[in-house]
Amino acid sequence: MAGRWRNDLNYSDVTPKQGFLNRRQLMAGGAALGGALAMGGIAGPALAGLGAKPSVYSTDAAPNALEDITNYCNFYEFGTGKDDPAKHAEKLTTDPWSVKIDGLVDRPGDYSFDDIMSGVELEERIYRFRCVEAWSMVVPWVGFELADLLARVGVRSEAKYVGFETLVRPAEMWAQNRAILDWPYREGLRLDEAMHPLTILATGLYDEPLPKQNGAPLRLVVPWKYGFKSIKSIVRITLSADQPPTSWNMANGREYGFYSNVNPQVDHPRWSQASERLVGGGLFAKRVPTLMFNGYEDEVAGLYDGMNLSRSF
Amino acid sequence: MARISVSQHINDVVRRVPAGLLYILAPLPAIWWFYQGLTGGLGPEPIRSLEHLYGELALQLLIAGLAVTPLRRFAGLNLLKFRRALGLVAFGYVVLHLTVWLVLDMGVWSRIWADIVKRPYITIGMAGLAALLPLAVTSNNLSLRRLGPVRWRGLHRLTYLAVLLGGAHYVMLVKGWQIEPILYLGLILALLAARLLPRRGRVAA
């Protein structure tokens, strides 16, 4: 039921696809396409997409190149280097895949990826993405609203929170043999945050199935929170009455709060959150000011009315 | 005594390598990385990559300098003539690391100053640089003569502090329990502890 929430953008505000292919891609793609056309029009991968519908929730900022999004990742299960996930995630088996949905739901069970995907309407959501490390990207996700899946499994009235877990499979995710974090990676949202129309489960990127290093086959995307809240390669979703434990909060509660909303006024204890640098701008890219709720203030500020955001950070 | 012959063989080779070679080779990684940063070879976030590459090489060179004495004492390797160059080149890379942070990463003085006073890992990094400064200035024969060997050696014990601060700076900036910065700090502590071992007979006597 995508589109239950309205803002003042229209479909005409959505950036057309050629607008978000950046210069580098245009040059490379142009050369490749020229060759393909000359040879009789072989369809490149970009032409065989998921067919996701544009969304009014997309930003009009130009998305980062696919190359940037897939080669600059934090996915510590594959190592802590930014290029480690791109190097090692290929090992991950994502088919078959199932997600255990349990806790305070009417229809708990193991849902296969195909089952989850049947009946959802895929949308393209071009979101700003702000990492807690003070870098950011603009990402053209493909996915569906988490609320759609929750409605399908039936949320019981006692449920107040949603917890998520990433796959644990050290044989394929080598860095799970190291105690970087207490595996499995865990994340959580308050139910109203989870039900918000901006909150999606992403299954694709640039109208293609999600690359493994970006959290295939299914990941959360919560664009107004720091990136680590957007948990990857989800195998379990649990509805609960109590706030679920979350990995970074467990590792260092002083630095990483449960909410972790993007907030330029609340610094990380070790670095400032007032500014960020958009990845992909080269050696002379300047920092830009970070926006409250990562620029989604109009949409989500109401969720936190009356809360002290420096204390509930 | 295989070990002695191996170390003596190395010493023989080393004797023929002029220490000045280090100064000639030193700028090459800096130039190469900067060029790669300009041309996309350092990935989508070249500023961060360059900052880290310069900083990590500086730390490695400082640790190499710290290893010279224990290597001589415990392995019979004589690399003493490279120590000044190691220290000066390390200092050069610390300065480059700082420059990337100041100019490319931060860019605005208010932001820089706020980080220096508010962020412990930046404060500690700056303290490390401050400790290296008098060492870099006095790493020449004239200063050694002016200060005299006792005072000069006393002053240059600041290296221990500087390297420790550098190692701590690295450990403090990463998220979660990452192995590399802890290995560096462990190595630094081991090399410092090696200096506390009581002197016995010379290994390579």
Contacts between the chains, C-beta under 8 A, distances in Angstrom:
chain1	res1	chain2	res2	distance
A	64	B	44	7.5
A	65	B	44	7.8
A	67	B	44	7.3
A	68	B	44	3.8
A	71	B	43	6.1
A	71	B	44	6.2
A	72	B	43	6.2
A	72	B	44	4.4
A	72	B	45	5.9
A	76	B	176	6.6
A	80	B	174	7.3
A	80	B	175	7.8
A	80	B	176	7.1
A	80	B	178	5.1
A	82	B	43	6.7
A	82	B	45	7.1
A	83	B	43	6.3
A	132	B	175	7.9
A	133	B	175	7.4
A	135	B	45	6.2
A	135	B	48	7.3
A	178	B	177	7.7
A	178	B	179	6.7
A	179	B	177	5.8
A	180	B	176	4.6
A	180	B	177	5.5
A	180	B	178	6.5
A	181	B	176	5.5
A	181	B	177	7.9
A	248	B	175	7.8
A	251	B	176	6.0
A	267	B	118	7.6
A	270	B	119	5.9
A	270	B	120	6.9
A	270	B	121	5.9
A	270	B	172	6.8
A	270	B	173	7.0
A	271	B	115	7.3
A	271	B	119	5.9
A	272	B	111	7.1
A	272	B	114	6.6
A	272	B	115	6.4
A	272	B	118	7.5
A	272	B	119	7.6
A	274	B	111	7.7
A	275	B	111	6.8
A	277	B	45	7.5
A	277	B	47	6.9
A	277	B	105	7.8
A	279	B	44	4.8
A	279	B	45	5.1
A	280	B	44	5.0
A	280	B	45	7.9
A	282	B	38	7.7
A	282	B	40	7.9
A	282	B	46	6.4
A	283	B	34	7.9
A	283	B	37	4.7
A	283	B	38	5.6
A	283	B	46	4.8
A	283	B	47	6.2
A	283	B	50	7.2
A	283	B	104	6.5
A	284	B	104	6.9
A	285	B	47	6.7
A	286	B	107	6.0
A	287	B	105	7.9
A	287	B	106	7.4
A	287	B	107	6.3
A	287	B	108	7.7
A	287	B	111	7.5
